[in-house]
Amino acid sequence: MELLLQKPAETAVALLGQPRLDKQEGIARQLQFAGDCILDLWYYPTAKGPVATYADARLADGRDLPAGQCLRLLRPDIATDPPATGP
């Protein structure tokens, strides 16, 4: 997720294409990308402009999915995060 977090929205659009949702909520902006999973990125203002500060992902049926794993599903050719481990 280092490819997207702490980066402006233009970075996500360049990597993932046009979002299926682009929504403003107060000071936050949400971009949603979909394919084999759904990836939501939230952008908040910083001194250097709005950057992605939070990511959340899920499968189409609503089951949670680590954001890095979703990024690998959306763009396996560019995703570099190590696979998630755990139970």
Secondary structure, DSSP 8 states (H G I E B T S, - for coil): -TTTTTS-HHHHHHHH-S-SEEEEETTEEEEEEESSSEEEEEEE--TTS-EEEEEEEE-TTS-B--HHHHHHHH-TTT---------
